[in-house]
Amino acid sequence: MSDRPLNFIKKLGIFSAGGFFLTTPFSKGGAETFAGAVIFCALVIFFKEKWYREVSFKDPFIIFSVLYITWSFVSCLVGTDISRSFVIYRDEWVFAVIPSMAIVLEKREQVIKAFRLLAISGIVIAIYAFFQHYWGYELLRMEKLIPIETDKFRVVGLFNNSMTFGNYYIILGAFLFPLTEIAQEKKYRILIGLASLLSIIAALLSYQRGVGWVFLWVLILFLIRYSKRHFKWLAPSVIVFMAALYLYAPGLINQHLSHLKMELSGTNPRSRFVIWKGTVSMIAERPIFGVGPGNFEKNFLPYVDKNYPYYHNHAHNDYLNIAVHTGIPSLLIFLGIYWAIFKKFRKIHKFGNSDRFARIVTSAVMNATIVFVLTGIYDSVTDDMELRIFLYALWGMFFWVCRYVKDMPVAAEST
């Protein structure tokens, strides 16, 4: 039988993976379309080449992922609105992106090209964010943005709101930073380094206090993890960066301080503490299976003061949000997924020291995951498909690295 159809599927899978990383910084629909194509190609390869023989169903990551999907399904059945829950539950297809990315990518060069496409796309949209910040116009919907200062504006990129955009770009910036060490040519080191810097600035220009909070933690993380190799330029760069940011966007710091004072004084009408307190009460009512995915909004108001003026469709905290929708056991299972992936990160760092490429990619994906985890403290990031699908695609790249490291001794013996 000819291998031409399978070779075509493999090429289509690689093309779709590249399309995903090119479009994900600015288009939720484009990212989902290319991710769907990657999954299709991966399924064909998976069964055609009998990859299922290599799957270890004892892997904690697989066990926790299957348990989480299953528990969420049961929560849909016993929740407060079955039809609404299943509309939301369909988004769990995104888990398929993880193994699919690992399957369709075959060579190291393909992974590096995907990183370059991501960096180029990130730079373009970051520059567009600067345009929005200073001119206050959103070209896609042809509308004015919300003013923050006398002559500055809150940027939204091409996503639906400034919070989603800010969360995405702070994760992107943290992911790209270590990848500068992969590039052999100076022009690519500059490209990826610039993409990381501009992404973080663009995220801050969304003027979200949570993004600013995570940025401070990312700074601490970078100074601890990378200071030994890059101290000569990393610490001075941080000082210059912060000074320039204050000069060109003084309202950024002033607004964060204003929000902090409102939160501590209890005068913020959309206080996170009010939302979280109401959410905890909801969890206490249905601790095992929750209210069902997507049913937060219709159940929220009875648990807060009757004069509270806002509806919310999630808990503005990933961990409370999972517990209120699908129960406390589901939250524990979800944390098990994080435990399993970080365990794998540690293993590759430990055994992948002989291969610099594997260590650097692992470091980059781990950075993105840590920022995603931190972001989940102040927002329900797993409810935002553009963030979740991006993280899972990066996890797929990491699992490709796991396979790459695993195959290294085999390749050495065969020679």
MONORHU-V669573 format. One record per pair of residues at least 4 apart in sequence whose C-alpha atoms are under 6 Angstrom apart, sorted by the first residue. I is the first residue (numbers start at 0). J is the second residue. D is the distance in Angstrom with one decimal. If there is no record, write none. Layout:
# MONORHU-V669573
((I;J;D) (I;J;D))
This chain:
# MONORHU-V669573
((8;40;5.7) (12;37;5.1) (12;40;5.3) (12;103;5.4) (13;103;6.0) (15;33;5.1) (15;37;5.6) (17;113;5.3) (19;23;5.7) (19;30;4.9) (19;33;5.1) (20;117;5.0) (21;116;5.1) (21;117;5.3) (21;120;5.7) (22;26;5.5) (22;29;5.8) (22;30;5.6) (23;30;4.8) (24;121;5.8) (25;157;5.4) (27;385;5.4) (30;34;6.0) (38;99;5.2) (41;45;5.8) (41;99;5.0) (41;102;5.8) (41;103;5.7) (43;47;5.8) (44;48;5.7) (45;49;5.7) (45;50;4.9) (59;63;6.0) (59;339;5.9) (60;336;5.6) (60;339;5.1) (63;332;5.8) (63;336;5.5) (66;70;6.0) (67;332;5.9) (71;325;5.7) (74;78;5.6) (74;288;5.0) (74;291;5.1) (74;325;5.4) (75;81;5.6) (75;84;5.1) (75;291;5.0) (76;81;5.8) (78;290;4.7) (78;291;4.1) (79;290;5.5) (84;88;5.9) (84;291;5.7) (84;292;4.7) (84;293;5.4) (87;293;5.9) (96;392;5.9) (97;391;5.3) (97;392;5.7) (97;394;5.9) (97;395;4.1) (98;395;5.7) (100;395;4.8) (101;395;4.9) (101;396;5.8) (101;398;5.6) (101;399;4.4) (117;121;6.0) (118;191;5.6) (118;194;5.4) (122;194;5.0) (125;197;5.9) (125;198;5.8) (125;201;5.4) (128;154;5.8) (128;156;5.4) (128;201;5.9) (130;134;5.7) (131;135;4.7) (131;136;5.4) (131;154;5.6) (132;151;5.6) (132;152;4.7) (132;154;5.5) (133;151;5.3) (135;143;5.8) (135;144;5.2) (135;152;5.3) (136;142;5.9) (136;143;4.7) (136;144;5.8) (137;141;5.5) (137;142;5.4) (145;152;5.8) (145;153;5.9) (146;152;4.4) (147;151;5.8) (147;152;5.2) (148;250;6.0) (153;205;5.1) (154;161;6.0) (154;205;4.9) (155;160;5.4) (155;161;4.2) (155;164;5.8) (158;164;5.8) (161;165;5.9) (161;205;5.2) (165;202;4.0) (165;205;5.4) (167;386;5.8) (168;172;6.0) (168;198;5.3) (168;202;5.1) (169;199;5.2) (169;202;5.5) (170;367;5.2) (170;370;5.8) (172;195;4.2) (172;198;5.1) (172;199;5.2) (173;366;5.8) (173;367;5.8) (174;363;4.7) (174;366;5.6) (174;367;4.9) (175;195;5.3) (176;195;5.5) (177;363;5.5) (179;188;4.8) (179;191;5.7) (179;192;5.9) (182;187;5.6) (182;188;5.3) (188;192;5.9) (189;193;5.8) (193;197;6.0) (194;198;5.9) (197;201;6.0) (208;255;5.5) (220;224;6.0) (221;225;5.5) (222;226;5.0) (225;229;5.9) (226;230;4.3) (229;233;5.6) (230;234;5.9) (232;236;5.9) (236;240;5.8) (244;248;5.6) (245;249;4.7) (250;254;5.8) (260;264;6.0) (261;266;5.2) (261;267;5.0) (262;267;5.5) (272;276;6.0) (277;302;5.0) (277;303;5.6) (282;286;5.1) (282;323;4.9) (285;289;4.9) (286;326;5.1) (286;327;5.7) (287;326;4.5) (287;327;5.9) (288;325;4.7) (288;326;4.2) (289;323;5.0) (289;324;4.7) (289;325;4.4) (289;326;4.3) (290;294;6.0) (290;324;5.1) (291;324;4.7) (291;325;5.6) (292;324;4.9) (295;299;5.9) (295;312;5.6) (295;313;5.8) (296;311;5.4) (296;312;4.5) (314;320;5.0) (315;377;5.6) (315;378;4.0) (315;379;4.9) (316;320;5.8) (316;375;5.5) (316;376;5.0) (316;377;4.9) (316;378;4.5) (316;379;4.8) (317;375;4.6) (317;378;6.0) (317;379;4.1) (321;325;5.8) (321;330;5.7) (322;326;4.3) (322;327;4.7) (322;330;5.3) (325;329;5.8) (347;351;4.9) (348;358;5.6) (351;358;5.8) (357;400;5.9) (361;365;6.0) (370;374;6.0) (375;379;5.7) (375;380;5.6) (381;387;5.5) (384;388;5.8))
